[in-house]
Amino acid sequence: MNDKILIYEKSVPGRVGTPLPKTGRGESEILNLIPEKHRRRDDAALPEATEGEVMRHFIALSVKNHHIDKGFYPLGSCTMKYNPKLNDAAASLPGFINQHPLAPCRTASGSLQIMLELEEYLKEISGFAAVSLQPVAGAHGEFTGLLIIRAYHKDKGKLRKKVLIPDSAHGTNPASVTMVGYEAVQIKSNAMGIITPEAVAAAIDDDTAALMITNPNTLGLFESDIEKVAEVVHKAGALLYMDGANLNAQLGVVQPGKIGFDVLHFNLHKTFSTPHGGGGPGAGGVAVTDKLAPFLPVPVISRKIDENNRLFLDYDRPKTIGRMHSFYGNFANIVRAYAYIRSLGARGLKRVSENAVLNANYLRVLLHDEFEVPYDNICMHEFVLSCDRQKKSGVKGLDIAKRLLDYGFHAPTIYFPLIVHEAFMIEPTETESRETLESFASTLIAISKEAEKDPETVKHAPYNTPVRRLDEVKAARELDVCYKH
Ligand SMILES: *Cc1c(COP(=O)(O)O)cnc(C)c1O
């Protein structure tokens, strides 16, 4: 079968996929419903194919790409865990998909109830006083959280100018800081890969709005001095922001709101298993302490029941930063996260984190003889190794990552965090079996040995993928979405 042609080229006039039901009305009666000027003059240029042909076409396309339903996806920091199909079933219930976003609250009680309950679960998981589900990505949550911090300082009378960020931070952190109008100031991690209260004390002053920190950090290490760091931050009148992308390591174990953090963003699409990748869809709610709750985006779901005994959306919030997204965020993802939390329960969520940490440590130990692991301590849900040793034979981390694709594995995150040379950031997640971890580790070790004996082969990988090496800069700048060549 030629799988390189477009569905349009496979079209044969007269083929029908799914016949539409009869309307029971005459053509002219229907035409009269559409004003003359809005009527189509020509038939829409849609491909004509049978249901079977359509299925084969799209299944063939879907397997060209890597995805979590196809194979292991150890993309560090991104938490590419298996997404139970139960979540999709819940998000597709007719009551949800047929709900219009402009429906009045009195006809949307069920949806509001789901959102309110999810907020309650997230408050309990994170140890914070209030949650907004409106932001639709982690980075969007950062932006929201930082606007809240800015509004807080403004309310206190002094805006302040800068936000401190560790050198291991994700790139979205300084980007969000800049977008909010603050200056990002980098602070160095110590030899153990964590931030010390001393380093923070040396950088902080009364113009510092916040310290923004990922915990566990992007090296997969828990910030063990965080409570002392929080003291230093609060003493300077600043706030402590937690990038919660790595919350997968601490469900039911640590409540960030109880160890000194003031704001946190969730990546519901990472920690709470809603499918993501390729730019969306995401959900990046924020959690805040009591004193920051007045600044949350509107609307908030009011716990106060209205005169008809129903939940309602409250817009009457004088200190709010305003709206962050149309309607109420990415509602289908909110339902998915809700379904995930409900199906696992409190014990199940704790086991998620325990197994995520166990899997990461098992993999780290399987690999640490063959590869350098710069911070080779017990890690949380991910760890970072270095391909520096392999580089001696002229093979870069990038080449090894490409070679992995030939064996059906997605590559780990590479060259991040920036403080590790030739970094491979590996996050296996809790949903992978021991067999998968062992097979991945033995493949990676075999590639390392191949790099020594036959570096040229590794340097020109991949060989088995639909396309070979792309000019990545050109691919990003001059996107070619047409497959036909
Ligand atoms: C994924 C991630 C982000 C950004 O989240 P998005 O949902 O991709 O916008 C921020 N920080 C860290 C540490 C992350 O892993």
The ligand as an SDF file (V2000), in Angstrom:
LIG
                    3D

 15 15  0  0  0  0  0  0  0  0999 V2000
    6.8520   20.8490   31.0580 C   0  0  0  0  0  0  0  0  0  0  0  0
    7.5150   21.7910   31.9540 C   0  0  0  0  0  0  0  0  0  0  0  0
    7.1380   23.1510   31.9850 C   0  0  0  0  0  0  0  0  0  0  0  0
    6.1780   23.7650   31.0100 C   0  0  0  0  0  0  0  0  0  0  0  0
    4.9420   23.1410   30.9690 O   0  0  0  0  0  0  0  0  0  0  0  0
    4.0550   23.1060   29.6430 P   0  0  0  0  0  0  0  0  0  0  0  0
    2.8000   22.4460   30.0770 O   0  0  0  0  0  0  0  0  0  0  0  0
    4.8310   22.3560   28.6290 O   0  0  0  0  0  0  0  0  0  0  0  0
    3.8380   24.5360   29.2360 O   0  0  0  0  0  0  0  0  0  0  0  0
    7.7400   23.9490   32.9330 C   0  0  0  0  0  0  0  0  0  0  0  0
    8.6740   23.4820   33.7610 N   0  0  0  0  0  0  0  0  0  0  0  0
    9.0670   22.1920   33.7420 C   0  0  0  0  0  0  0  0  0  0  0  0
   10.1070   21.7260   34.7290 C   0  0  0  0  0  0  0  0  0  0  0  0
    8.5060   21.3020   32.8360 C   0  0  0  0  0  0  0  0  0  0  0  0
    8.8980   20.0310   32.7960 O   0  0  0  0  0  0  0  0  0  0  0  0
  1  2  1  0
  2  3  1  0
  2 14  2  0
  3  4  1  0
  3 10  2  0
  4  5  1  0
  5  6  1  0
  6  7  2  0
  6  8  1  0
  6  9  1  0
 10 11  1  0
 11 12  2  0
 12 13  1  0
 12 14  1  0
 14 15  1  0
M  END
$$$$
